[in-house]
Amino acid sequence: MRARFVVVLALAALVLGTAPALAEDPPRLSSIAAAERDIAPGTRACFSGAESGQTKALTCHYGRKGPRLLLIGDSHMRALSPAFRRLAEAGTIRVTLLIRSRCGWSSRPIKNLKAWVRDDCQTWRANVTRYVRRQKNVSAIVTHHRASTMPGTKAQRGPDTVRSWKVALDRRIPVIAVSDSPNWVLTRPSPTQCLRKNSAPREWRRCSADVGDVMWFDWTVPSVQLARKRYGARAAFRISMKETFCPKRRCRVVTPRGQIMFRDHQHLTATYTRSLAPLFERRLRSLGVLPS
């Protein structure tokens, strides 16, 4: 009888919302080996640039309803794409992905020792321009690329980038530039290598870095400023990811719950970027791309 009374009290507490919260499982590191293989799924067909002559503007399409977005960029855009694909699968947006290895959406030639990499990138960009010019019912273009790919001064980044955006801005298609993720290329070891030696939750912070060491120049700032100056305040926007990746100016490689964020020294894991879908949905609504 007493046991039945205890059960009844417990059920009543649940109904009334007075039951004590269950303790969360302790933080646990996700699989390092899986993280290193965690490349954005469903993107192989539209990701070119590994071999000479691959200059066609290949596309991947996700979603069947909602405003249509074009996502343009390099391998960093590929890494970020699972967040937008998740929104497409939920029926929030339609996505067309145009991506190429080592080739961001700008007019400035990239830095690379191989001439064909530089030349093919320029040809691909021209094909992307032709593709954008032919498209209808595009609500916005989201662009994202590695900050260190292109040479030149910071002052050149704005004009060189907006020159590529012109095909969209002339048609009043807003461009949304997403700032870059941290890059551990100048530090050793890589995030996953560091986590192998610091796998306990209390040790994860040893693999983090000061924002000034792994995030350098934000190319989205001068580009968006110039686009707005020339085309108006609603022509271009930027989404800064600095606080997301580097809260309090400390760039993490693993979330507080143990989800590994990077698969190598600069590319985010697909599992982590899928978790960013709610953040991007909020940002797109605040910018008016999606209904508020």
Sequence and secondary structure as in RCSB ss.txt:
>XXXX:A:sequence
MRARFVVVLALAALVLGTAPALAEDPPRLSSIAAAERDIAPGTRACFSGAESGQTKALTCHYGRKGPRLLLIGDS
HMRALSPAFRRLAEAGTIRVTLLIRSRCGWSSRPIKNLKAWVRDDCQTWRANVTRYVRRQKNVSAIVTHHRASTM
PGTKAQRGPDTVRSWKVALDRRIPVIAVSDSPNWVLTRPSPTQCLRKNSAPREWRRCSADVGDVMWFDWTVPSVQ
LARKRYGARAAFRISMKETFCPKRRCRVVTPRGQIMFRDHQHLTATYTRSLAPLFERRLRSLGVLPS
>XXXX:A:secstr
 HHHHHHHHHHHHHHHT S            HHHHHT   TT GGGEE SSTT  S   EEE SSS EEEEEESH
HHHHHHHHHHHHHHTTS EEEEEEETT  SSSS    S HHHHHHHHHHHHHHHHHHHH  S  EEEEE  TTSS
 S HHHHHHHHHHHHHHHHTTT  EEEE      TTSSS HHHHHHH  SGGGGGGG EEHHHH    THHHHHH
HHHHHH TTSEEEE  HHHHSGGGEE SB TT  B BSSSS B HHHHHTTHHHHHHHHHHTTSS  
